[in-house]
Amino acid sequence: MSLRVVLCTAPNKAIAQQIANSLVAEKLAACVNIISGIESVYEWQDQIETDQEYQLIIKTASTCLDNAFQCVCALHPYDVSEWIVLDACASEQYGMWMRNVLNNH
């Protein structure tokens, strides 16, 4: 099982917490960090937009990615939610903890 980190933004704290709680409860992520106070600048429908958002850092495994993505899509209000997957290397102890959490589902 390869470890992955996924970046996903949410429009408010309640949605960020709902997504994080669902991912962890369903064992689709070992941990989700929620960072408040980020400002996103992006183009949407030919306009430059600026929004205050919450950044989710989802720590998961390659075997969980598809189900985790479906979970986020079901809970997320955006038409196109951020879903950026990064390969991850972890310390031996942290990696073992993640594998133990994610394998117990």
C-alpha positions as CSV (number, residue, x, y, z in Angstrom):
1,M,0.0,0.0,0.0
2,S,1.5,3.3,-1.1
3,L,0.9,6.3,1.1
4,R,-0.8,9.4,-0.4
5,V,-1.5,13.0,0.6
6,V,-4.5,14.7,-1.0
7,L,-5.2,18.4,-1.0
8,C,-8.8,19.5,-1.0
9,T,-10.3,22.9,-0.1
10,A,-13.7,23.5,1.6
11,P,-15.7,26.7,1.7
12,N,-16.3,26.7,5.5
13,K,-15.3,25.0,8.7
14,A,-18.5,22.9,9.0
15,I,-18.0,21.3,5.6
16,A,-14.3,20.8,6.2
17,Q,-15.1,19.0,9.5
18,Q,-17.8,16.9,7.9
19,I,-15.5,15.7,5.2
20,A,-12.7,15.1,7.6
21,N,-14.9,13.2,10.0
22,S,-16.4,11.1,7.3
23,L,-13.1,10.1,5.8
24,V,-11.6,9.1,9.1
25,A,-14.8,7.3,10.4
26,E,-15.0,5.3,7.1
27,K,-11.2,4.5,7.3
28,L,-10.6,6.2,4.0
29,A,-8.0,8.5,5.7
30,A,-5.8,7.9,8.7
31,C,-5.8,11.6,9.5
32,V,-7.1,14.9,8.0
33,N,-5.6,18.3,8.9
34,I,-7.8,21.3,8.5
35,I,-6.1,24.6,8.0
36,S,-8.2,27.8,8.3
37,G,-7.6,31.2,6.9
38,I,-6.3,30.4,3.4
39,E,-7.1,32.7,0.6
40,S,-7.6,31.1,-2.8
41,V,-7.3,33.1,-6.1
42,Y,-8.6,31.3,-9.2
43,E,-10.4,31.6,-12.5
44,W,-14.0,30.4,-12.6
45,Q,-16.3,31.1,-15.6
46,D,-13.9,33.6,-17.1
47,Q,-13.7,35.7,-13.9
48,I,-10.9,36.0,-11.3
49,E,-12.3,34.9,-8.0
50,T,-10.9,35.3,-4.4
51,D,-12.3,33.3,-1.6
52,Q,-11.5,32.4,2.0
53,E,-11.3,28.7,2.3
54,Y,-10.2,25.8,4.5
55,Q,-7.4,23.5,3.3
56,L,-7.8,19.8,4.0
57,I,-4.6,17.7,4.0
58,I,-5.9,14.2,3.7
59,K,-3.4,11.4,4.7
60,T,-4.5,8.2,3.0
61,A,-3.3,5.3,0.8
62,S,-3.5,4.5,-2.9
63,T,-6.0,1.7,-2.1
64,C,-8.4,4.2,-0.6
65,L,-8.2,7.0,-3.2
66,D,-11.3,6.1,-5.3
67,N,-13.6,5.7,-2.3
68,A,-12.2,8.7,-0.6
69,F,-12.8,10.8,-3.7
70,Q,-16.4,9.5,-3.9
71,C,-17.0,10.4,-0.2
72,V,-15.7,13.9,-0.8
73,C,-17.8,14.4,-3.9
74,A,-20.9,13.3,-2.0
75,L,-20.3,15.9,0.8
76,H,-18.8,18.8,-1.2
77,P,-20.9,21.7,-2.4
78,Y,-18.5,22.8,-5.2
79,D,-19.2,21.9,-8.8
80,V,-15.5,21.1,-9.1
81,S,-13.8,20.3,-5.8
82,E,-10.0,20.4,-5.4
83,W,-8.5,16.9,-5.5
84,I,-4.7,16.9,-5.8
85,V,-3.0,13.6,-5.0
86,L,0.7,13.6,-4.0
87,D,2.9,10.6,-3.4
88,A,4.1,10.5,0.2
89,C,7.0,9.2,2.2
90,A,6.5,8.9,6.0
91,S,8.7,7.9,8.9
92,E,8.6,4.2,9.6
93,Q,6.5,4.6,12.7
94,Y,4.0,7.0,11.1
95,G,3.7,4.9,8.0
96,M,3.1,1.8,10.1
97,W,0.4,3.6,12.1
98,M,-1.3,4.8,8.9
99,R,-1.2,1.3,7.4
100,N,-2.6,-0.2,10.6
101,V,-5.5,2.3,10.6
102,L,-6.3,2.0,6.9
103,N,-6.0,-1.8,6.9
104,N,-8.6,-2.2,9.6
105,H,-11.7,-1.5,7.5
